[in-house]
Amino acid sequence: MLKVHDISVGGCCLLDSTEILGPSVGNDVHLVLRWPDGPVSVHGRIVSRVDHKRHIQFLNLPTARMEELKKAIAPAALGFNVRPTMKTVEHGPTIQAREMWSSLQGDTVIIEDHVHRLAHITLNGIQFTLYKHAWPVKDVSTPLTRIELAHLILFLCNIPQPSELLSALIAHVETMSPPEAQ
């Protein structure tokens, strides 16, 4: 199994350090893309090779999967615009936020210093609350679906130059498993 370095609606970039796909540009390849509801077989073509990266153009990605991919890429793209706006200092007024990150579009990540909550995130105008020992919620109390959690992870993972605190938050969220009822 090759790791995905980057993905878009038109194709992907795979890491191929052992040259499983070979060195040649122009070769057709068969890919199996794994989705939450099952794998999809896709034909592609190697259109570029740079060191151990193979840039693959999708030739027959089903339209429904293309739409799903667009929805998944959207939060990741928003993450690119988030920048740090505040970090905790040892002096000055006391606040619950340890770090704040924001974008011009209004997306925010506020990492808290709270006994139960880890962070508040606003993404596309929707508020999410992440807890230390409970499943995250949106708005006030609606549990996130697996897809919503995946979108939140994509958003967080694409924030450039994350701090140690943000990296720890991302690691925590990536290890979450949904409650049995979902």
Secondary structure, DSSP 8 states (H G I E B T S, - for coil): --EEEEE-SSEEEEE-TT-TT-S-TT-EEEEEEEETTEEEEEEEEEEEEETTEEEEEESS--HHHHHHHHHHHHHHHHHTT-EEEEE--SSSS--SEEEEEE-TTS-EEEEE--SSEEEEEEETTEEEEEESSS--EETTTEE--HHHHHHHHHHHHTSSS--HHHHHHHHHHHT----TT-
